[in-house]
Amino acid sequence: MPQAFYRRRLPHLQCDDRQHFVTFCTDRRWILPERVRRIVLECCLHDNGAKFDLRVAIVMPDHVHMIFTPLVNQQEMEIYSLGEIMDAVKGASAHRVNKALGRKGTVWQAESFDHVLRSSESLDAKIAYLLENPVRAGLVGNWAEYPWLWRKAFVNPFAPA
């Protein structure tokens, strides 16, 4: 399984055909106004199916979590890099957030935390953990009530039609 590695301040390891858990935070842990959290979620969803296969995205007040698998760039015949994916999400969302708020300046910290989910880790357990994030933070009583969350619908191929 090919692995790509790049470094800013933190090391970033990418494994093709594997789920990646990514977290990125606002600059100085600035609290995103509620009215722009939808914009950030839309930017997380923008390249779903094109650059990555998104499983879950959640926009918290000062950070974002995503779980996705990078896809193949059909023009280059290479897997999209984490750097390329994150630059697109963070760049577009920062531009749109600043425009919506009539402000200029940094929205996101330069670095993102990323982790390749090992085969021994349960994807369902990691997704459940993320879905409970707004509940643990006291923002909602049930994760389904949280408006800035998206998860891929699971279709059970063994369920009766």
C-alpha positions, 0 to 999 in steps of 0.5 A: 500500500503506497504511503505519501508523507509530507511535513509542515510542523507536524508529520502527515502520513497518508495511506491509499484506500484507507479512512483518514480522521482529520481535525482542524481548528480555528486560528487562536481557537476563535469561535465561529459564529453560528451563521457561518458554520453552515458555510464551513460544512458546505465546503467540507462537502464540496469535493465529496465524491470528487477528491474524497469519499466523505463518511462524516463531517462535523463543524464545532464552534472552534474546530472541524472533524472529518473522516474520509478516504482520498480518491484518485485524481483521474487526470493525474492517475494519483490519489489526491493528497491530504494537503491538496484536500485540506488546502481546498476545504480550508481555503474555500471555507476561510474565503467564504467565512471572511466574505460572509462576516465582512472581515479579513484575516486568518480563519484556520490554524495552518496545521491539521491533525490527521490520523490514518484509521488502522484496520483494528480500529472500528470505523463505526466506533470512531464515527459514533465518537464524532457524532457525540462530540456536540453532546459531550460539549453540551451543545445538544441533547442528541447528536441528531439535533446538531445542525452542522453535522453530515454523515454518509447514509449507510445502506445495508446490502443485506437488509430485505428490500 
